[in-house]
């Protein structure tokens, strides 16, 4: 199993607040542009979608209040788990040190094709959360897609 660790970022929100936004999978729907929501379903524990013709689903299998959430694949082309960590920042209890650990069972071909892209995607999620928490728009963000 291949392991990918995101960079650590300091998010300008307390751990409980950031944790709660990730604890309910329905929250992720509001971050999708309207034209991308077709075929995406979510309930409290699961999120299912089709990405480039591949069905992908995730399910929260563990919640450790305010510190960690673990997701497992739930109908994906390969097995994976993702751990979201929400640690109180050493410098400020009202900020969160956030990072992601992804474990994926990838064959050699998929590892070569996806490995660096997975790492970049994890780091981009962290960077985007940090940017949004500090009032900056993430790179590539188009506020018009959200009616802003």
Secondary structure, 3 states (H helix, E strand, C coil): CEEEECCCEEECCCHHHHHHHHHCHHHHHHHCCHHHCCCCEECCCEEEEEECCEEEEEEEEEEECCCEEEEEECCCCCCEEEEEEEEEECCEEEEEEEEEEEEECCCHHHHHHHHHHHHHHHHHHHHHHHHHHCCCCCCCCCHHHHCC
